[in-house]
Amino acid sequence: MPIPLWPAHHETLTSYVARLAVVHALPYEDLWTCLSAPTGSGSRRLIVLDRLAAATDRPAAALEHALPELRDPAPDWKQWRHYPQRACPLCTARHRGGVVRRLFAHHEMLCTRHGYWIGSTEFGIDHKPTPIGQLLPELTDAQHRHDRLVQRHGWKLALHAIAASQNVCVDLRFYGPSPQHTIHDQRIKILIPTASAFNGPRYIAAFHPEIVRLAELFCAPSWRLPARTAIEQFNAASIAGSNGHTGDRDAIAAKIAQTIGYPVDAILSNNGHLITFWLAGMGYGPYCEPDKTFPDTRAQTLDGTPSPNLKQREAAHLRRAVREFAKNNLLVAAWNLPPLNVREIRKPDIPPQPVDAPASNLAELLGLPDHDSRSNTDETRPIEQDLSADPTGTVRSDIDEGRPVQA
């Protein structure tokens, strides 16, 4: 093809071929047909690497690196979100032919170089990236911490921690006012100026700093055993009634309150169901994984574009979220926000502790003198482990150039 056009990093084939068609003034369907071969089922046709390399005069290895769909063997699709999104417009400004749509890793929420929010969106809704980094500088720090979380603990545990922590941070707003509640309201009003213009990704962005801080606590290995003990105490107390002991759970709730700035009473309200589910996931290992992957969403059409009926569930959640946001004074339940696309696996996945490893002790972690004073929040002090330090000494500044971290 006479006009050179490089693919963007982790761009989808449909996006790249569409841009090639625009630049060369060719019909998209005809170009896709010339570069592809039939699959043998339905009308679906798959791009052939050798044909694309010959047509674009690009090395096959370079195309495989930029376009994950061409890789053989296929990449671990669970590391990416199951749908493509618009890339940061400034990172891809040099790529001609229209909007670049690419695949993002689960933890890529903000382009730290240009401040565009590229976080999870509703499937099938083509949200434009929003430049909010300058409006809320704390989001940049949260993204760096999120990157380090994945580097330390792997993408699977980080995804599980973020999913659990998002539910806690968003739904805590329903359990009474607090100083942090006011901060969230201020962020939401900055990101979503009018109630009629609800935007799910920007709503989540208002909570992202606290979500990441809570996820750091979730991933700390030294808290696994105390969390399991707390859940076992809570289950025993549910059977024993008023005589049951829930001190460990209450003490950890105090640490959570300190971490995200909410009162302990709010965290333990409604019988503490939010903290109970959070601790269950924390104590019994990562048992969430992506429910769908990008290939799962491809339909039997010419280029694999999903059919509209795959988007109906997400559209229904969005309609409910818009109504809640306008009616409930900026309150939206977590289950009506853009899904993180995770499902539970009812199988504990806890790495065994070495025989000579010291047992985790809640009193030591919280700095409490004895068992009877565990619920005393005045004695609570931060975890000794510094979760903000970067063991590698480097932090990626350009999310658009990043790639999923291998677990």
C-alpha positions, -999 to 999 in steps of 0.1 A, spaced: 0 0 0 15 34 -10 8 53 22 28 40 53 7 35 84 20 19 116 -3 2 140 -6 17 175 5 -3 206 -20 -31 213 -44 -18 187 -72 -41 175 -72 -54 139 -106 -38 132 -92 -4 142 -60 -8 122 -77 -20 90 -103 8 93 -76 34 95 -58 18 65 -91 19 46 -96 56 54 -61 67 45 -62 49 12 -99 57 4 -109 21 1 -141 4 13 -135 -12 47 -153 -45 39 -134 -49 6 -100 -43 23 -108 -67 52 -118 -94 26 -86 -90 7 -64 -93 39 -83 -122 55 -93 -158 50 -126 -176 59 -128 -195 92 -151 -222 79 -180 -212 101 -204 -184 93 -193 -153 75 -163 -146 99 -130 -140 82 -97 -137 101 -68 -115 90 -38 -134 77 -5 -121 90 15 -126 58 -11 -108 37 -12 -79 61 27 -77 62 29 -78 24 2 -51 20 16 -27 46 53 -35 39 58 -40 77 78 -68 93 56 -96 105 73 -96 139 65 -59 144 29 -64 135 26 -93 159 41 -71 187 17 -43 181 -15 -63 172 -21 -90 199 -47 -108 177 -20 -119 153 3 -135 179 9 -172 177 7 -186 203 -21 -164 215 -15 -142 245 -31 -146 278 -63 -128 270 -74 -127 307 -48 -100 313 -67 -76 291 -102 -62 293 -127 -80 271 -135 -51 249 -114 -25 231 -115 12 240 -104 45 226 -67 51 233 -53 83 248 -57 108 219 -24 125 226 -4 92 228 -19 82 194 -19 116 178 7 106 152 -15 77 140 -36 89 110 -69 76 97 -92 81 126 -97 70 162 -74 43 176 -91 16 196 -69 -7 215 -69 -33 243 -60 -22 278 -48 -42 308 -72 -43 338 -50 -19 358 -46 8 331 -70 34 343 -52 68 336 -26 79 311 -2 95 335 16 114 308 -14 133 295 -40 128 323 -67 111 302 -90 87 320 -90 54 301 -106 32 328 -132 5 325 -164 15 306 -197 0 298 -194 -27 271 -204 -13 238 -205 23 248 -179 43 231 -168 68 258 -142 93 248 -112 95 271 -115 124 295 -86 147 304 -91 147 342 -56 143 355 -51 180 360 -85 184 376 -77 157 402 -39 153 406 -44 126 432 -55 102 403 -19 102 389 -5 91 422 -32 65 425 -23 51 391 14 48 400 3 29 432 -19 7 411 10 -1 387 32 -11 417 4 -32 431 4 -53 399 42 -54 398 43 -68 433 14 -92 435 5 -100 399 -25 -90 379 -48 -117 392 -47 -107 429 -46 -70 420 -78 -74 399 -95 -93 427 -85 -66 452 -97 -37 431 -130 -54 424 -137 -61 461 -124 -26 472 -145 -8 446 -177 -23 460 -167 -13 495 -157 23 487 -187 30 464 -214 14 486 -201 30 519 -217 62 507 -251 47 515 -242 43 552 -242 79 564 -221 111 559 -184 114 567 -156 138 557 -146 113 530 -181 114 517 -178 151 512 -145 147 493 -162 122 470 -191 146 464 -166 173 455 -148 151 430 -180 138 415 -193 174 409 -159 183 392 -160 152 370 -198 151 363 -210 187 364 -247 180 357 -269 152 370 -282 146 335 -248 138 321 -239 107 342 -208 90 332 -199 56 347 -161 57 342 -158 92 356 -179 83 386 -155 55 394 -126 79 390 -139 99 419 -133 69 442 -101 55 426 -75 68 451 -93 52 480 -100 20 460 -63 16 454 -53 23 490 -78 -3 502 -66 -28 476 -30 -24 489 -42 -35 523 -62 -63 507 -30 -76 490 -7 -74 520 4 -110 527 7 -103 565 -30 -96 567 -42 -129 552 -43 -150 583 -58 -123 605 -86 -119 579 -94 -156 579 -95 -156 617 -118 -126 617 -142 -144 593 -141 -176 614 -149 -155 645 -178 -138 627 -193 -171 615 -190 -185 650 -205 -154 665 -235 -156 641 -242 -190 656 -235 -181 692 -256 -149 691 -248 -121 715 -221 -141 732 -200 -144 701 -167 -127 697 -160 -105 666 -131 -85 680 -107 -93 651 -132 -82 625 -139 -50 644 -102 -43 648 -95 -48 610 -125 -26 603 -108 2 623 -77 -2 601 -99 0 570 -115 31 584 -81 47 589 -71 37 553 -100 51 534 -113 78 558 -147 65 568 -160 60 603 -159 25 618 -196 27 624 -203 30 587 -181 1 579 -197 -21 605 -233 -9 598 -259 -33 584 -242 -61 604 -209 -53 586 -219 -71 554 -195 -50 533 -164 -57 554 -174 -94 559 -174 -101 521 -142 -80 517 -124 -100 544 -137 -133 530 -120 -125 497 -89 -113 515 -85 -142 539 -94 -171 515 -72 -161 486 -79 -147 451 -110 -165 437 -120 -140 411 -110 -140 375 -122 -124 342 -156 -138 332 -151 -130 295 -120 -124 273 -117 -104 241 -120 -134 218 -152 -144 236 -169 -112 225 -162 -117 188 -193 -125 167 -196 -145 135 -196 -114 113 -171 -104 87 -146 -88 111 -159 -103 144 -177 -71 155 -201 -81 184 -238 -80 177 -259 -54 195 -276 -80 218 -244 -85 237 -247 -49 250 -282 -51 264 -272 -60 300 -247 -32 303 -272 -8 288 -298 -18 314 -273 -12 342 -264 22 327 -301 33 326 -305 24 363 -273 42 372 -285 74 354 -318 73 373 -301 66 407 -276 94 401 -303 120 393 -326 109 421 -304 99 450 -281 129 454 -251 115 436 -255 80 451 -251 50 427 -249 14 438 -217 -5 428 -236 -31 409 -249 -5 384 -215 8 375 -193 -4 346 -186 -41 355 -150 -52 361 -159 -84 343 -150 -108 371 -166 -139 384 -161 -158 416 -144 -192 418 -153 -211 449 -119 -226 454 -94 -212 480 -61 -203 465 -38 -196 495 -1 -201 492 12 -223 521 33 -205 547 68 -218 552 72 -239 584 96 -214 599 76 -183 590 63 -164 620 25 -165 623 7 -133 615 -7 -117 647 -34 -91 646 -23 -74 678 12 -70 664 -1 -57 630 -24 -32 647 0 -23 676 -25 -35 702 -13 -46 737 -37 -75 742 -67 -93 729 -93 -74 749 -82 -40 735 -83 -50 698 -114 -30 692 -98 2 706 -92 23 675 -70 48 695 -43 21 696 -44 15 659 -12 23 640 -3 17 603 11 -15 589 49 -17 592 52 -27 556 56 3 533 32 -2 505 41 30 487 77 23 481 87 11 446 110 -19 448 123 -14 413 128 24 416 110 31 384 75 39 375 61 38 340 49 72 330 31 63 297 3 39 301 -3 38 264 31 23 259 27 -3 287 18 -39 284 1 -63 308 23 -76 336 30 -113 334 16 -131 365 
